[in-house]
Amino acid sequence: MNQPGLFPKPVASLLIGMDKLPELLSRVMPLKSKHRSAMPGQIRALSTYLTAERDQLPRDYMNQPPLLSAYLHYFMPWNLYRQGRLLAGLDLRIKPGAQIVDLGAGPLTFLLALWLSRPEMREQELKYLGLDRSDTPLKLGRQLFRAFAEKSPWMVRTERKPVGVGRNPTADILVMANLLNEMEWGGEARPRARDEEDEMGSPYDQVLAKWESQVADDGAILLIEPGMRASGINLFRLREAALARGWHVEAPCPHGETCPMPGHRNSAWCHFSFLPTGVPIWLINLSRKAKLPKERASLSFLLLTRGENPPVKVAGPIRSGGGESFVRVVSESFDLPDWQRGRYGCSERGLVLLQDQKTPDETGPRSGDLMAVTWPDKPQKDNKSGAWIVPRTR
């Protein structure tokens, strides 16, 4: 049975939780009316810091009340939505009692997204440790989680601790969400002399070596990033380093071969976009006031596992044989000649162009779907992209 896709319609528990979020935020971080009226401007300012003026982002911006408030009311809800959609679509089968260590946890966005999007897990035992260099967002995150899950059996702890300092408890699942884009390489590795890199390994080898020393032998690493080119490049390089170090790519890749979307120069990078279906009206209105409306939500991610019995099991397709292989749909659909639509996908053979007939209601596979395809006897390549062409009949 094939996965329905990485981003199915949002589960009701996620949307209900997001509807409650403004009320809960007003409890944990009350705002005066003048601060509330200034929030759209603060959201725009923080957005500029996080994108175009990244080098000017205050290091401890989460300790500055105006920026922290902007983050909690705009960026965190959108991250909750993105991560909640992904966590529901991945169908992670996390073992009871597993320990999650969340690096750069902020206001515990990942923990909240897991609770809201996976209600069937709420009665099982789970250990969570959130680490961040700023204590204030950790404190607010704990308060939000208690408000959502007062009687939860999950053991939730936090610790103020910069990423990369000291040793952390061994994690069954190491999580990093929106962290890579804050690390020093900034999307491009620092240039190194050849002999220096041969001796020390790339920056990606070095960071993986540190992470994997803190992950159980049967463990997992989950990286979730914005759907930007710089994030895609970082994930591509981490994927290469992880495969060379013996890790298995559990998702989104349907294979362990070379990635056909490295993001270099004019090449595509791996990211997924989907409609913000069901986003609460309060968040839509706030996004408009901040002049940052969203027609699509997007992200990039990478799930790595190692060992014979990792704590994360992803529900996947059953191979049926007969020359079939799997293609992960990456792009949204676009026009092709002769009244056709195309979608780019990733396969063990490389980049794929899926050709389909245009339909009035725009049906067809979506970004994130995993499709079984049968290769043509004599496959051809698209002149523009170099992708292998797989027609609808296949």
Buried (B, 14 or more C-beta within 10 A) or exposed (E): EBBBBBBBBBBEBBBEBBBBBBEBBEEBBEBEEEBEEBBBBBBBBBBEBBEEEBEEBEEEBBBBEBBBBBBBBBBBBBBBBBBBBBBBBBBBEBBEEBBBBBBBBBBBBBBBBBBBBBBEBBEBEBBBBBBBBBBBBBBBBBBBBBBBBEEBEBEBEBBEBEBEEEEBEBBBBBBBBBBBBBBEBBBEBEEBEEEEBEEEBBBBBEBBEEBBEBBBEBBBBBBBBBBBBBBBBBBBBBBBBBBEBEBBBBBBBBBEBEBBBBBEEEBBBBBBBBBBEBBBEBBEEBBEBBEBEBEEBBBBBBBBBBBEEBBBBBEBBEEEEEEBBBBBBBBBBEEBEEEBBBBBBBBBBBBBBBBBEBEEEEEBBBBBBBBBBEBEEEEEEBEEBEBBBBBEEB
